[in-house]
């Protein structure tokens, strides 16, 4: 089970690229899940069965998925022929919490993993 949030987890931080960099999971998941979302410092992006890159656009994240694969299945990588950016709006970020809204208006609350 994920640890209980503390007050400092929810204290808002400035919404910056540096605050978003890291490994994130859905707020109810443990960090051992395969569904980790990674915004790497070097601009690499990874999520469940996807890899690509991301860019910071002043409060929004542009994610471009360049390849998909099936976990545990060797040789399953598929390049995306015409990758397109997906924009995510950062609603809030704390030391261990991130709220994103996708283009359909859905809000997802994530927690940071080591």
C-alpha positions as a Markdown table, in Angstrom:
| # | Residue | x | y | z |
|---|---|---|---|---|
| 1 | Unk | 0.0 | 0.0 | 0.0 |
| 2 | Unk | 1.2 | 3.5 | -0.7 |
| 3 | Unk | 2.4 | 5.5 | 2.3 |
| 4 | Unk | -0.1 | 8.1 | 3.7 |
| 5 | Unk | 0.5 | 11.6 | 2.4 |
| 6 | Unk | 2.0 | 14.2 | 4.8 |
| 7 | Unk | 1.2 | 17.9 | 4.9 |
| 8 | Unk | 4.5 | 18.7 | 3.1 |
| 9 | Unk | 3.5 | 16.4 | 0.2 |
| 10 | Unk | 0.7 | 18.8 | -0.6 |
| 11 | Unk | 2.4 | 22.1 | -0.1 |
| 12 | Unk | 2.5 | 23.7 | -3.5 |
| 13 | Unk | 5.8 | 24.2 | -5.3 |
| 14 | Unk | 6.3 | 26.6 | -8.2 |
| 15 | Unk | 5.1 | 24.9 | -11.4 |
| 16 | Unk | 8.5 | 24.5 | -13.2 |
| 17 | Unk | 10.2 | 21.9 | -15.3 |
| 18 | Unk | 12.5 | 20.9 | -12.4 |
| 19 | Unk | 9.5 | 20.2 | -10.2 |
| 20 | Unk | 8.0 | 17.8 | -12.8 |
| 21 | Unk | 11.2 | 15.8 | -13.5 |
| 22 | Unk | 11.0 | 12.4 | -11.9 |
| 23 | Unk | 9.1 | 9.1 | -11.6 |
| 24 | Unk | 5.4 | 9.2 | -10.9 |
| 25 | Unk | 2.6 | 6.7 | -10.4 |
| 26 | Unk | -1.2 | 7.1 | -9.9 |
| 27 | Unk | -1.8 | 8.3 | -6.4 |
| 28 | Unk | -3.3 | 5.0 | -5.3 |
| 29 | Unk | -0.6 | 2.8 | -6.8 |
| 30 | Unk | 2.7 | 1.6 | -5.2 |
| 31 | Unk | 6.0 | 2.4 | -6.9 |
| 32 | Unk | 6.5 | -1.3 | -7.8 |
| 33 | Unk | 3.9 | -1.0 | -10.5 |
| 34 | Unk | 4.7 | -1.3 | -14.2 |
| 35 | Unk | 2.6 | 1.9 | -14.8 |
| 36 | Unk | 5.3 | 4.3 | -13.8 |
| 37 | Unk | 5.4 | 7.6 | -15.7 |
| 38 | Unk | 8.9 | 9.0 | -16.2 |
| 39 | Unk | 9.8 | 12.6 | -17.1 |
| 40 | Unk | 13.6 | 12.3 | -17.2 |
| 41 | Unk | 15.9 | 15.3 | -16.9 |
| 42 | Unk | 17.3 | 14.7 | -20.4 |
| 43 | Unk | 13.9 | 14.9 | -22.0 |
| 44 | Unk | 13.2 | 11.2 | -22.2 |
| 45 | Unk | 9.7 | 10.0 | -21.5 |
| 46 | Unk | 8.5 | 6.5 | -20.5 |
| 47 | Unk | 5.1 | 5.2 | -19.5 |
| 48 | Unk | 3.4 | 1.8 | -19.5 |
| 49 | Unk | 4.5 | 0.2 | -22.8 |
| 50 | Unk | 5.5 | 3.5 | -24.3 |
| 51 | Unk | 8.8 | 5.5 | -24.8 |
| 52 | Unk | 9.4 | 8.9 | -26.3 |
| 53 | Unk | 10.3 | 12.4 | -25.2 |
| 54 | Unk | 8.8 | 15.4 | -23.5 |
| 55 | Unk | 9.3 | 19.1 | -23.5 |
| 56 | Unk | 8.3 | 21.8 | -21.0 |
| 57 | Unk | 6.0 | 24.5 | -22.4 |
| 58 | Unk | 5.5 | 27.0 | -19.6 |
| 59 | Unk | 3.1 | 25.1 | -17.4 |
| 60 | Unk | 2.3 | 22.4 | -19.9 |
| 61 | Unk | 4.1 | 19.2 | -20.9 |
| 62 | Unk | 4.3 | 18.1 | -24.5 |
| 63 | Unk | 4.7 | 14.3 | -24.7 |
| 64 | Unk | 5.6 | 12.6 | -28.0 |
| 65 | Unk | 5.4 | 8.8 | -27.9 |
| 66 | Unk | 7.9 | 7.4 | -30.5 |
| 67 | Unk | 7.7 | 3.7 | -29.8 |
| 68 | Unk | 5.4 | 1.2 | -28.1 |
| 69 | Unk | 6.1 | -2.3 | -26.9 |
| 70 | Unk | 4.6 | -5.2 | -24.9 |
| 71 | Unk | 6.2 | -5.7 | -21.5 |
| 72 | Unk | 8.2 | -8.9 | -21.3 |
| 73 | Unk | 7.9 | -9.7 | -25.0 |
| 74 | Unk | 11.2 | -9.5 | -26.8 |
| 75 | Unk | 11.1 | -7.9 | -30.3 |
| 76 | Unk | 7.8 | -6.2 | -29.7 |
| 77 | Unk | 9.0 | -2.7 | -30.2 |
| 78 | Unk | 7.0 | -0.7 | -32.8 |
| 79 | Unk | 8.0 | 2.7 | -34.0 |
| 80 | Unk | 5.2 | 5.2 | -34.4 |
| 81 | Unk | 5.1 | 6.3 | -38.0 |
| 82 | Unk | 3.8 | 9.8 | -37.4 |
| 83 | Unk | 4.2 | 10.7 | -33.7 |
| 84 | Unk | 2.1 | 13.6 | -32.5 |
| 85 | Unk | 2.5 | 15.7 | -29.3 |
| 86 | Unk | 0.0 | 15.3 | -26.6 |
| 87 | Unk | -0.3 | 18.3 | -24.3 |
| 88 | Unk | -0.8 | 17.9 | -20.5 |
| 89 | Unk | -1.5 | 20.9 | -18.3 |
| 90 | Unk | 0.2 | 21.0 | -14.9 |
| 91 | Unk | -2.5 | 22.0 | -12.4 |
| 92 | Unk | -0.4 | 21.7 | -9.3 |
| 93 | Unk | 2.8 | 20.2 | -8.1 |
| 94 | Unk | 4.1 | 19.4 | -4.6 |
| 95 | Unk | 7.2 | 17.6 | -3.3 |
| 96 | Unk | 5.5 | 14.3 | -3.8 |
| 97 | Unk | 2.3 | 15.1 | -5.7 |
| 98 | Unk | 1.5 | 16.1 | -9.3 |
| 99 | Unk | -1.9 | 17.0 | -10.9 |
| 100 | Unk | -2.2 | 16.9 | -14.6 |
| 101 | Unk | -5.1 | 17.5 | -17.0 |
| 102 | Unk | -5.2 | 15.9 | -20.4 |
| 103 | Unk | -6.8 | 17.4 | -23.6 |
| 104 | Unk | -10.1 | 15.7 | -22.7 |
| 105 | Unk | -10.3 | 17.5 | -19.4 |
| 106 | Unk | -9.5 | 14.5 | -17.3 |
| 107 | Unk | -7.5 | 15.2 | -14.1 |
| 108 | Unk | -5.0 | 12.7 | -12.9 |
| 109 | Unk | -3.3 | 12.9 | -9.5 |
| 110 | Unk | 0.1 | 11.3 | -9.3 |
| 111 | Unk | 2.6 | 10.7 | -6.5 |
| 112 | Unk | 6.4 | 10.8 | -6.8 |
| 113 | Unk | 8.5 | 7.6 | -6.6 |
| 114 | Unk | 12.2 | 7.3 | -5.8 |
